[in-house]
Amino acid sequence: MSPSDDDRRSTTGATAGASSGATAAPRTFEQVEFGESLPDFAADVSLPNVKRFAKAASMMAGRFIDHDEARQAGLPGAIVPGIMSQGILVALIHRWAPNAEVLSVDTVFRATVLVDSQPVARGVVTDIDEATRVIELDLMLVNERGETPVVGTARITL
């Protein structure tokens, strides 16, 4: 399936907890500020790492794990699976707030993320609901050209 501007995926009910490698201290709702940027996270989308992910997710399709096979299918090279891109965005959240409970993540795949590229995950706090104590984040993966092939929003609680 080729990603497009309208190609949406949504995951809900993700489990809370610290991701491995998270270094931030747990955050409280009161510490979060509107407009606050989450620290950038340089994701590892090297071929060996994508292969590990694809194997764990039972997604060993050539378009994800073999540059030549992906090119034969008309792609510029192997591409990062969409659910791996979503996982990177959730990892960004847990690096910023290891104790976050992710209520939902909604993503739009505007373009492919290439294996062996150097995407950076970024996020910003866009809403803080005092009544429900739900925080909304805008999330994105930015490639080397400054383009945003994956964008989304997440709703979290702390």
DRENMAR-200396 format. One record per residue: residue number from 1; residue in one letter; x, y, z of N, C-alpha, C in turn. Coordinates in steps of 0.02 Angstrom, whole numbers, always signed. Example, Ala and Ser with C-alpha at 12.3 -4.5 7.8 and 13.67 -1.06 7.14 Angstrom:
! DRENMAR-200396
atom resi->1, resn->A, neast->+660, nnorth->-284, nup->+390, caeast->+615, canorth->-225, caup->+390, ceast->+660, cnorth->-165, cup->+390 $
atom resi->2, resn->S, neast->+642, nnorth->-112, nup->+354, caeast->+684, canorth->-53, caup->+357, ceast->+645, cnorth->+2, cup->+394 $
! end
This chain:
! DRENMAR-200396
atom resi->1, resn->M, neast->+42, nnorth->-59, nup->+0, caeast->+0, canorth->+0, caup->+0, ceast->+44, cnorth->+61, cup->+0 $
atom resi->2, resn->S, neast->+30, nnorth->+109, nup->-43, caeast->+71, canorth->+170, caup->-44, ceast->+38, cnorth->+224, cup->-2 $
atom resi->3, resn->P, neast->+77, nnorth->+256, nup->+42, caeast->+49, canorth->+308, caup->+86, ceast->+27, cnorth->+369, cup->+46 $
atom resi->4, resn->S, neast->-23, nnorth->+403, nup->+70, caeast->-46, canorth->+465, caup->+40, ceast->-69, cnorth->+512, cup->+94 $
atom resi->5, resn->D, neast->-87, nnorth->+573, nup->+74, caeast->-110, canorth->+623, caup->+123, ceast->-170, cnorth->+598, cup->+161 $
atom resi->6, resn->D, neast->-211, nnorth->+556, nup->+131, caeast->-272, canorth->+533, caup->+164, ceast->-263, cnorth->+466, cup->+199 $
atom resi->7, resn->D, neast->-203, nnorth->+438, nup->+196, caeast->-191, canorth->+373, caup->+227, ceast->-183, cnorth->+383, cup->+302 $
atom resi->8, resn->R, neast->-235, nnorth->+369, nup->+340, caeast->-234, canorth->+380, caup->+412, ceast->-233, cnorth->+313, cup->+448 $
atom resi->9, resn->R, neast->-197, nnorth->+313, nup->+503, caeast->-198, canorth->+256, caup->+548, ceast->-208, cnorth->+283, cup->+618 $
atom resi->10, resn->S, neast->-245, nnorth->+248, nup->+658, caeast->-258, canorth->+270, caup->+727, ceast->-247, cnorth->+211, cup->+773 $
atom resi->11, resn->T, neast->-214, nnorth->+224, nup->+829, caeast->-208, canorth->+174, caup->+880, ceast->-234, cnorth->+205, cup->+945 $
atom resi->12, resn->T, neast->-268, nnorth->+165, nup->+984, caeast->-294, canorth->+189, caup->+1047, ceast->-278, cnorth->+139, cup->+1101 $
atom resi->13, resn->G, neast->-279, nnorth->+164, nup->+1162, caeast->-270, canorth->+119, caup->+1219, ceast->-198, cnorth->+96, cup->+1227 $
atom resi->14, resn->A, neast->-149, nnorth->+133, nup->+1203, caeast->-80, canorth->+113, caup->+1212, ceast->-63, cnorth->+111, cup->+1286 $
atom resi->15, resn->T, neast->-20, nnorth->+66, nup->+1305, caeast->-5, canorth->+59, caup->+1376, ceast->+42, cnorth->+113, cup->+1399 $
atom resi->16, resn->A, neast->+37, nnorth->+129, nup->+1462, caeast->+80, canorth->+179, caup->+1492, ceast->+146, cnorth->+147, cup->+1513 $
atom resi->17, resn->G, neast->+194, nnorth->+188, nup->+1531, caeast->+256, canorth->+163, caup->+1557, ceast->+315, cnorth->+193, cup->+1523 $
atom resi->18, resn->A, neast->+372, nnorth->+186, nup->+1554, caeast->+433, canorth->+214, caup->+1526, ceast->+458, cnorth->+170, cup->+1470 $
atom resi->19, resn->S, neast->+480, nnorth->+202, nup->+1417, caeast->+511, canorth->+164, caup->+1363, ceast->+585, cnorth->+155, cup->+1381 $
atom resi->20, resn->S, neast->+614, nnorth->+103, nup->+1353, caeast->+685, canorth->+94, caup->+1367, ceast->+724, cnorth->+153, cup->+1341 $
atom resi->21, resn->G, neast->+772, nnorth->+176, nup->+1378, caeast->+813, canorth->+232, caup->+1358, ceast->+784, cnorth->+299, cup->+1380 $
atom resi->22, resn->A, neast->+726, nnorth->+299, nup->+1410, caeast->+696, canorth->+362, caup->+1432, ceast->+738, cnorth->+389, cup->+1490 $
atom resi->23, resn->T, neast->+754, nnorth->+453, nup->+1485, caeast->+797, canorth->+482, caup->+1537, ceast->+762, cnorth->+537, cup->+1576 $
atom resi->24, resn->A, neast->+704, nnorth->+560, nup->+1553, caeast->+669, canorth->+613, caup->+1588, ceast->+638, cnorth->+587, cup->+1652 $
atom resi->25, resn->A, neast->+631, nnorth->+632, nup->+1700, caeast->+597, canorth->+614, caup->+1762, ceast->+522, cnorth->+614, cup->+1749 $
atom resi->26, resn->P, neast->+484, nnorth->+576, nup->+1788, caeast->+412, canorth->+579, caup->+1780, ceast->+387, cnorth->+651, cup->+1786 $
atom resi->27, resn->R, neast->+335, nnorth->+667, nup->+1749, caeast->+307, canorth->+735, caup->+1748, ceast->+239, cnorth->+735, cup->+1781 $
atom resi->28, resn->T, neast->+220, nnorth->+792, nup->+1806, caeast->+153, canorth->+800, caup->+1832, ceast->+113, cnorth->+844, cup->+1784 $
atom resi->29, resn->F, neast->+48, nnorth->+839, nup->+1788, caeast->+4, canorth->+879, caup->+1746, ceast->+19, cnorth->+954, cup->+1755 $
atom resi->30, resn->E, neast->+33, nnorth->+973, nup->+1816, caeast->+45, canorth->+1043, caup->+1832, ceast->+110, cnorth->+1070, cup->+1801 $
atom resi->31, resn->Q, neast->+156, nnorth->+1027, nup->+1785, caeast->+220, canorth->+1048, caup->+1755, ceast->+215, cnorth->+1063, cup->+1680 $
atom resi->32, resn->V, neast->+164, nnorth->+1039, nup->+1648, caeast->+158, canorth->+1046, caup->+1576, ceast->+133, cnorth->+1116, cup->+1558 $
atom resi->33, resn->E, neast->+165, nnorth->+1146, nup->+1508, caeast->+146, canorth->+1213, caup->+1486, ceast->+123, cnorth->+1212, cup->+1413 $
atom resi->34, resn->F, neast->+70, nnorth->+1251, nup->+1400, caeast->+45, canorth->+1258, caup->+1332, ceast->+102, cnorth->+1284, cup->+1287 $
atom resi->35, resn->G, neast->+110, nnorth->+1255, nup->+1229, caeast->+163, canorth->+1276, caup->+1183, ceast->+231, cnorth->+1246, cup->+1196 $
atom resi->36, resn->E, neast->+237, nnorth->+1208, nup->+1249, caeast->+300, canorth->+1176, caup->+1267, ceast->+321, cnorth->+1126, cup->+1213 $
atom resi->37, resn->S, neast->+384, nnorth->+1130, nup->+1193, caeast->+410, canorth->+1082, caup->+1144, ceast->+440, cnorth->+1022, cup->+1179 $
atom resi->38, resn->L, neast->+426, nnorth->+963, nup->+1153, caeast->+458, canorth->+903, caup->+1178, ceast->+529, cnorth->+901, cup->+1150 $
atom resi->39, resn->P, neast->+576, nnorth->+874, nup->+1188, caeast->+645, canorth->+870, caup->+1162, ceast->+647, cnorth->+825, cup->+1099 $
atom resi->40, resn->D, neast->+682, nnorth->+848, nup->+1048, caeast->+689, canorth->+809, caup->+986, ceast->+717, cnorth->+740, cup->+1001 $
atom resi->41, resn->F, neast->+695, nnorth->+691, nup->+962, caeast->+717, canorth->+623, caup->+969, ceast->+739, cnorth->+598, cup->+900 $
atom resi->42, resn->A, neast->+804, nnorth->+584, nup->+892, caeast->+831, canorth->+557, caup->+829, ceast->+819, cnorth->+482, cup->+828 $
atom resi->43, resn->A, neast->+773, nnorth->+461, nup->+786, caeast->+753, canorth->+391, caup->+782, ceast->+803, cnorth->+349, cup->+743 $
atom resi->44, resn->D, neast->+812, nnorth->+287, nup->+764, caeast->+856, canorth->+240, caup->+729, ceast->+814, cnorth->+201, cup->+678 $
atom resi->45, resn->V, neast->+819, nnorth->+221, nup->+615, caeast->+785, canorth->+185, caup->+561, ceast->+836, cnorth->+153, cup->+514 $
atom resi->46, resn->S, neast->+891, nnorth->+131, nup->+544, caeast->+941, canorth->+95, caup->+504, ceast->+912, cnorth->+29, cup->+481 $
atom resi->47, resn->L, neast->+939, nnorth->+1, nup->+428, caeast->+913, canorth->-62, caup->+402, ceast->+914, cnorth->-117, cup->+454 $
atom resi->48, resn->P, neast->+968, nnorth->-126, nup->+493, caeast->+966, canorth->-179, caup->+544, ceast->+910, cnorth->-168, cup->+596 $
atom resi->49, resn->N, neast->+898, nnorth->-106, nup->+616, caeast->+846, canorth->-93, caup->+666, ceast->+776, cnorth->-104, cup->+636 $
atom resi->50, resn->V, neast->+766, nnorth->-82, nup->+574, caeast->+701, canorth->-92, caup->+542, ceast->+689, cnorth->-167, cup->+532 $
atom resi->51, resn->K, neast->+741, nnorth->-205, nup->+515, caeast->+733, canorth->-277, caup->+508, ceast->+712, cnorth->-309, cup->+574 $
atom resi->52, resn->R, neast->+743, nnorth->-286, nup->+629, caeast->+723, canorth->-312, caup->+696, ceast->+650, cnorth->-298, cup->+709 $
atom resi->53, resn->F, neast->+629, nnorth->-236, nup->+695, caeast->+560, canorth->-217, caup->+706, ceast->+514, cnorth->-258, cup->+661 $
atom resi->54, resn->A, neast->+530, nnorth->-263, nup->+597, caeast->+488, canorth->-300, caup->+550, ceast->+481, cnorth->-373, cup->+571 $
atom resi->55, resn->K, neast->+534, nnorth->-403, nup->+595, caeast->+530, canorth->-472, caup->+618, ceast->+484, cnorth->-478, cup->+678 $
atom resi->56, resn->A, neast->+492, nnorth->-433, nup->+726, caeast->+451, canorth->-435, caup->+787, ceast->+377, cnorth->-423, cup->+771 $
atom resi->57, resn->A, neast->+364, nnorth->-382, nup->+720, caeast->+295, canorth->-365, caup->+701, ceast->+268, cnorth->-412, cup->+647 $
atom resi->58, resn->S, neast->+306, nnorth->-463, nup->+629, caeast->+286, canorth->-509, caup->+575, ceast->+270, cnorth->-471, cup->+511 $
atom resi->59, resn->M, neast->+315, nnorth->-424, nup->+493, caeast->+306, canorth->-383, caup->+433, ceast->+369, cnorth->-387, cup->+390 $
atom resi->60, resn->M, neast->+390, nnorth->-448, nup->+374, caeast->+452, canorth->-457, caup->+337, ceast->+445, cnorth->-447, cup->+262 $
atom resi->61, resn->A, neast->+405, nnorth->-399, nup->+242, caeast->+396, canorth->-383, caup->+171, ceast->+459, cnorth->-349, cup->+144 $
atom resi->62, resn->G, neast->+476, nnorth->-364, nup->+82, caeast->+535, canorth->-336, caup->+51, ceast->+537, cnorth->-261, cup->+50 $
atom resi->63, resn->R, neast->+479, nnorth->-228, nup->+45, caeast->+479, canorth->-154, caup->+43, ceast->+505, cnorth->-124, cup->+108 $
atom resi->64, resn->F, neast->+506, nnorth->-162, nup->+162, caeast->+531, canorth->-138, caup->+226, ceast->+603, cnorth->-159, cup->+240 $
atom resi->65, resn->I, neast->+625, nnorth->-216, nup->+213, caeast->+688, canorth->-245, caup->+235, ceast->+741, cnorth->-254, cup->+180 $
atom resi->66, resn->D, neast->+724, nnorth->-233, nup->+118, caeast->+771, canorth->-244, caup->+63, ceast->+767, cnorth->-185, cup->+14 $
atom resi->67, resn->H, neast->+820, nnorth->-146, nup->+11, caeast->+820, canorth->-87, caup->-34, ceast->+808, cnorth->-106, cup->-106 $
atom resi->68, resn->D, neast->+840, nnorth->-160, nup->-130, caeast->+833, canorth->-180, caup->-201, ceast->+761, cnorth->-202, cup->-216 $
atom resi->69, resn->E, neast->+732, nnorth->-242, nup->-172, caeast->+664, canorth->-265, caup->-183, ceast->+615, cnorth->-206, cup->-181 $
atom resi->70, resn->A, neast->+627, nnorth->-158, nup->-136, caeast->+585, canorth->-98, caup->-132, ceast->+590, cnorth->-58, cup->-197 $
atom resi->71, resn->R, neast->+651, nnorth->-51, nup->-223, caeast->+661, canorth->-14, caup->-287, ceast->+625, cnorth->-49, cup->-344 $
atom resi->72, resn->Q, neast->+628, nnorth->-116, nup->-345, caeast->+593, canorth->-154, caup->-397, ceast->+517, cnorth->-142, cup->-393 $
atom resi->73, resn->A, neast->+493, nnorth->-125, nup->-334, caeast->+421, canorth->-111, caup->-325, ceast->+404, cnorth->-38, cup->-339 $
atom resi->74, resn->G, neast->+455, nnorth->+1, nup->-361, caeast->+443, canorth->+71, caup->-378, ceast->+455, cnorth->+121, cup->-322 $
atom resi->75, resn->L, neast->+481, nnorth->+98, nup->-267, caeast->+497, canorth->+143, caup->-211, ceast->+569, cnorth->+166, cup->-217 $
atom resi->76, resn->P, neast->+587, nnorth->+221, nup->-185, caeast->+656, canorth->+246, caup->-189, ceast->+705, cnorth->+203, cup->-149 $
atom resi->77, resn->G, neast->+681, nnorth->+159, nup->-108, caeast->+720, canorth->+115, caup->-65, ceast->+673, cnorth->+85, cup->-14 $
atom resi->78, resn->A, neast->+701, nnorth->+46, nup->+32, caeast->+660, canorth->+17, caup->+84, ceast->+628, cnorth->+72, cup->+126 $
atom resi->79, resn->I, neast->+566, nnorth->+59, nup->+148, caeast->+530, canorth->+109, caup->+187, ceast->+516, cnorth->+85, cup->+258 $
atom resi->80, resn->V, neast->+510, nnorth->+132, nup->+303, caeast->+495, canorth->+116, caup->+373, ceast->+421, cnorth->+99, cup->+379 $
atom resi->81, resn->P, neast->+404, nnorth->+43, nup->+411, caeast->+333, canorth->+27, caup->+420, ceast->+296, cnorth->+82, cup->+457 $
atom resi->82, resn->G, neast->+234, nnorth->+94, nup->+438, caeast->+195, canorth->+147, caup->+470, ceast->+189, cnorth->+138, cup->+545 $
atom resi->83, resn->I, neast->+179, nnorth->+75, nup->+566, caeast->+172, canorth->+65, caup->+639, ceast->+238, cnorth->+77, cup->+676 $
atom resi->84, resn->M, neast->+295, nnorth->+72, nup->+641, caeast->+358, canorth->+89, caup->+673, ceast->+363, cnorth->+165, cup->+681 $
atom resi->85, resn->S, neast->+339, nnorth->+202, nup->+630, caeast->+338, canorth->+275, caup->+636, ceast->+294, cnorth->+296, cup->+694 $
atom resi->86, resn->Q, neast->+236, nnorth->+264, nup->+702, caeast->+193, canorth->+279, caup->+760, ceast->+228, cnorth->+263, cup->+825 $
atom resi->87, resn->G, neast->+264, nnorth->+207, nup->+826, caeast->+302, canorth->+188, caup->+887, ceast->+355, cnorth->+240, cup->+904 $
atom resi->88, resn->I, neast->+387, nnorth->+268, nup->+853, caeast->+437, canorth->+320, caup->+864, ceast->+404, cnorth->+381, cup->+896 $
atom resi->89, resn->L, neast->+345, nnorth->+399, nup->+872, caeast->+310, canorth->+457, caup->+901, ceast->+290, cnorth->+444, cup->+974 $
atom resi->90, resn->V, neast->+269, nnorth->+383, nup->+989, caeast->+252, canorth->+366, caup->+1058, ceast->+316, cnorth->+364, cup->+1101 $
atom resi->91, resn->A, neast->+371, nnorth->+341, nup->+1073, caeast->+434, canorth->+342, caup->+1109, ceast->+454, cnorth->+414, cup->+1126 $
atom resi->92, resn->L, neast->+442, nnorth->+460, nup->+1080, caeast->+454, canorth->+531, caup->+1094, ceast->+416, cnorth->+554, cup->+1155 $
atom resi->93, resn->I, neast->+353, nnorth->+535, nup->+1159, caeast->+311, canorth->+554, caup->+1217, ceast->+340, cnorth->+526, cup->+1281 $
atom resi->94, resn->H, neast->+358, nnorth->+462, nup->+1281, caeast->+383, canorth->+430, caup->+1342, ceast->+453, cnorth->+453, cup->+1361 $
atom resi->95, resn->R, neast->+492, nnorth->+478, nup->+1314, caeast->+556, canorth->+508, caup->+1332, ceast->+545, cnorth->+574, cup->+1367 $
atom resi->96, resn->W, neast->+494, nnorth->+610, nup->+1349, caeast->+477, canorth->+674, caup->+1380, ceast->+441, cnorth->+664, cup->+1446 $
atom resi->97, resn->A, neast->+396, nnorth->+616, nup->+1448, caeast->+356, canorth->+602, caup->+1508, ceast->+349, cnorth->+526, cup->+1515 $
atom resi->98, resn->P, neast->+398, nnorth->+494, nup->+1548, caeast->+398, canorth->+421, caup->+1553, ceast->+334, cnorth->+393, cup->+1585 $
atom resi->99, resn->N, neast->+300, nnorth->+432, nup->+1624, caeast->+240, canorth->+409, caup->+1658, ceast->+176, cnorth->+424, cup->+1620 $
atom resi->100, resn->A, neast->+182, nnorth->+448, nup->+1559, caeast->+122, canorth->+465, caup->+1519, ceast->+81, cnorth->+403, cup->+1503 $
atom resi->101, resn->E, neast->+16, nnorth->+410, nup->+1507, caeast->-30, canorth->+360, caup->+1481, ceast->-55, cnorth->+387, cup->+1415 $
atom resi->102, resn->V, neast->-39, nnorth->+352, nup->+1361, caeast->-60, canorth->+374, caup->+1294, ceast->-131, cnorth->+348, cup->+1283 $
atom resi->103, resn->L, neast->-177, nnorth->+395, nup->+1277, caeast->-248, canorth->+378, caup->+1266, ceast->-262, cnorth->+364, cup->+1194 $
atom resi->104, resn->S, neast->-230, nnorth->+402, nup->+1149, caeast->-240, canorth->+391, caup->+1077, ceast->-183, cnorth->+424, cup->+1039 $
atom resi->105, resn->V, neast->-171, nnorth->+397, nup->+980, caeast->-124, canorth->+427, caup->+932, ceast->-158, cnorth->+423, cup->+864 $
atom resi->106, resn->D, neast->-161, nnorth->+479, nup->+830, caeast->-190, canorth->+481, caup->+763, ceast->-135, cnorth->+508, cup->+717 $
atom resi->107, resn->T, neast->-119, nnorth->+471, nup->+665, caeast->-65, canorth->+491, caup->+620, ceast->-89, cnorth->+497, cup->+548 $
atom resi->108, resn->V, neast->-56, nnorth->+541, nup->+512, caeast->-66, canorth->+549, caup->+440, ceast->+1, cnorth->+536, cup->+407 $
atom resi->109, resn->F, neast->+1, nnorth->+489, nup->+361, caeast->+62, canorth->+472, caup->+324, ceast->+61, cnorth->+510, cup->+258 $
atom resi->110, resn->R, neast->+99, nnorth->+565, nup->+256, caeast->+100, canorth->+608, caup->+196, ceast->+147, cnorth->+580, cup->+144 $
atom resi->111, resn->A, neast->+199, nnorth->+547, nup->+166, caeast->+250, canorth->+519, caup->+120, ceast->+286, cnorth->+464, cup->+158 $
atom resi->112, resn->T, neast->+329, nnorth->+428, nup->+123, caeast->+366, canorth->+374, caup->+154, ceast->+424, cnorth->+401, cup->+195 $
atom resi->113, resn->V, neast->+443, nnorth->+364, nup->+246, caeast->+505, canorth->+375, caup->+283, ceast->+552, cnorth->+321, cup->+259 $
atom resi->114, resn->L, neast->+609, nnorth->+341, nup->+234, caeast->+656, canorth->+293, caup->+205, ceast->+700, cnorth->+261, cup->+258 $
atom resi->115, resn->V, neast->+710, nnorth->+197, nup->+250, caeast->+758, canorth->+161, caup->+292, ceast->+827, cnorth->+191, cup->+280 $
atom resi->116, resn->D, neast->+867, nnorth->+195, nup->+331, caeast->+935, canorth->+223, caup->+330, ceast->+935, cnorth->+300, cup->+325 $
atom resi->117, resn->S, neast->+876, nnorth->+331, nup->+331, caeast->+874, canorth->+404, caup->+334, ceast->+884, cnorth->+426, cup->+406 $
atom resi->118, resn->Q, neast->+878, nnorth->+490, nup->+419, caeast->+890, canorth->+515, caup->+487, ceast->+832, cnorth->+560, cup->+510 $
atom resi->119, resn->P, neast->+773, nnorth->+529, nup->+520, caeast->+716, canorth->+570, caup->+542, ceast->+723, cnorth->+591, cup->+615 $
atom resi->120, resn->V, neast->+692, nnorth->+647, nup->+629, caeast->+690, canorth->+673, caup->+698, ceast->+617, cnorth->+679, cup->+717 $
atom resi->121, resn->A, neast->+600, nnorth->+651, nup->+775, caeast->+533, canorth->+657, caup->+801, ceast->+529, cnorth->+721, cup->+843 $
atom resi->122, resn->R, neast->+475, nnorth->+758, nup->+831, caeast->+464, canorth->+821, caup->+868, ceast->+392, cnorth->+824, cup->+891 $
atom resi->123, resn->G, neast->+381, nnorth->+863, nup->+944, caeast->+314, canorth->+871, caup->+969, ceast->+306, cnorth->+935, cup->+1007 $
atom resi->124, resn->V, neast->+243, nnorth->+956, nup->+1014, caeast->+227, canorth->+1017, caup->+1051, ceast->+160, cnorth->+1008, cup->+1085 $
atom resi->125, resn->V, neast->+153, nnorth->+1037, nup->+1145, caeast->+91, canorth->+1036, caup->+1182, ceast->+43, cnorth->+1086, cup->+1150 $
atom resi->126, resn->T, neast->-15, nnorth->+1062, nup->+1127, caeast->-62, canorth->+1106, caup->+1093, ceast->-127, cnorth->+1117, cup->+1131 $
atom resi->127, resn->D, neast->-140, nnorth->+1078, nup->+1183, caeast->-199, canorth->+1089, caup->+1223, ceast->-190, cnorth->+1056, cup->+1291 $
atom resi->128, resn->I, neast->-214, nnorth->+1090, nup->+1342, caeast->-214, canorth->+1064, caup->+1410, ceast->-285, cnorth->+1073, cup->+1437 $
atom resi->129, resn->D, neast->-320, nnorth->+1018, nup->+1447, caeast->-389, canorth->+1020, caup->+1471, ceast->-388, cnorth->+1012, cup->+1547 $
atom resi->130, resn->E, neast->-398, nnorth->+1066, nup->+1582, caeast->-397, canorth->+1066, caup->+1655, ceast->-452, cnorth->+1021, cup->+1684 $
atom resi->131, resn->A, neast->-510, nnorth->+1019, nup->+1652, caeast->-567, canorth->+981, caup->+1679, ceast->-554, cnorth->+906, cup->+1675 $
atom resi->132, resn->T, neast->-529, nnorth->+882, nup->+1618, caeast->-518, canorth->+810, caup->+1609, ceast->-446, cnorth->+790, cup->+1623 $
atom resi->133, resn->R, neast->-402, nnorth->+840, nup->+1629, caeast->-330, canorth->+828, caup->+1639, ceast->-299, cnorth->+790, cup->+1581 $
atom resi->134, resn->V, neast->-326, nnorth->+802, nup->+1521, caeast->-300, canorth->+772, caup->+1460, ceast->-257, cnorth->+824, cup->+1424 $
atom resi->135, resn->I, neast->-200, nnorth->+802, nup->+1401, caeast->-152, canorth->+846, caup->+1365, ceast->-151, cnorth->+822, cup->+1293 $
atom resi->136, resn->E, neast->-155, nnorth->+870, nup->+1247, caeast->-150, canorth->+853, caup->+1176, ceast->-83, cnorth->+877, cup->+1149 $
atom resi->137, resn->L, neast->-53, nnorth->+835, nup->+1108, caeast->+13, canorth->+849, caup->+1078, ceast->+7, cnorth->+845, cup->+1002 $
atom resi->138, resn->D, neast->+41, nnorth->+890, nup->+968, caeast->+52, canorth->+883, caup->+896, ceast->+120, cnorth->+849, cup->+888 $
atom resi->139, resn->L, neast->+123, nnorth->+799, nup->+845, caeast->+184, canorth->+760, caup->+836, ceast->+203, cnorth->+758, cup->+762 $
atom resi->140, resn->M, neast->+267, nnorth->+749, nup->+749, caeast->+289, canorth->+744, caup->+679, ceast->+357, cnorth->+710, cup->+675 $
atom resi->141, resn->L, neast->+367, nnorth->+678, nup->+618, caeast->+433, canorth->+654, caup->+599, ceast->+458, cnorth->+701, cup->+544 $
atom resi->142, resn->V, neast->+518, nnorth->+727, nup->+553, caeast->+547, canorth->+774, caup->+505, ceast->+607, cnorth->+740, cup->+473 $
atom resi->143, resn->N, neast->+609, nnorth->+742, nup->+406, caeast->+666, canorth->+711, caup->+371, ceast->+722, cnorth->+762, cup->+361 $
atom resi->144, resn->E, neast->+775, nnorth->+739, nup->+328, caeast->+834, canorth->+782, caup->+319, ceast->+820, cnorth->+844, cup->+277 $
atom resi->145, resn->R, neast->+769, nnorth->+842, nup->+236, caeast->+752, canorth->+901, caup->+195, ceast->+704, cnorth->+948, cup->+231 $
atom resi->146, resn->G, neast->+688, nnorth->+934, nup->+293, caeast->+642, canorth->+976, caup->+331, ceast->+569, cnorth->+962, cup->+317 $
atom resi->147, resn->E, neast->+555, nnorth->+909, nup->+279, caeast->+487, canorth->+890, caup->+264, ceast->+458, cnorth->+848, cup->+321 $
atom resi->148, resn->T, neast->+392, nnorth->+846, nup->+325, caeast->+359, canorth->+808, caup->+378, ceast->+318, cnorth->+751, cup->+347 $
atom resi->149, resn->P, neast->+350, nnorth->+693, nup->+334, caeast->+314, canorth->+638, caup->+303, ceast->+261, cnorth->+606, cup->+348 $
atom resi->150, resn->V, neast->+269, nnorth->+614, nup->+414, caeast->+220, canorth->+587, caup->+461, ceast->+204, cnorth->+641, cup->+511 $
atom resi->151, resn->V, neast->+139, nnorth->+655, nup->+519, caeast->+115, canorth->+703, caup->+568, ceast->+59, cnorth->+671, cup->+607 $
atom resi->152, resn->G, neast->+45, nnorth->+697, nup->+666, caeast->-9, canorth->+668, caup->+704, ceast->-23, cnorth->+707, cup->+767 $
atom resi->153, resn->T, neast->-71, nnorth->+680, nup->+804, caeast->-88, canorth->+707, caup->+869, ceast->-94, cnorth->+650, cup->+918 $
atom resi->154, resn->A, neast->-82, nnorth->+665, nup->+980, caeast->-91, canorth->+616, caup->+1034, ceast->-127, cnorth->+649, cup->+1091 $
atom resi->155, resn->R, neast->-165, nnorth->+609, nup->+1126, caeast->-198, canorth->+630, caup->+1187, ceast->-169, cnorth->+588, cup->+1243 $
atom resi->156, resn->I, neast->-146, nnorth->+621, nup->+1296, caeast->-113, canorth->+586, caup->+1351, ceast->-139, cnorth->+612, cup->+1418 $
atom resi->157, resn->T, neast->-126, nnorth->+572, nup->+1470, caeast->-135, canorth->+594, caup->+1539, ceast->-71, cnorth->+579, cup->+1576 $
atom resi->158, resn->L, neast->-61, nnorth->+614, nup->+1630, caeast->-2, canorth->+604, caup->+1672, ceast->-25, cnorth->+584, cup->+1742 $
! end
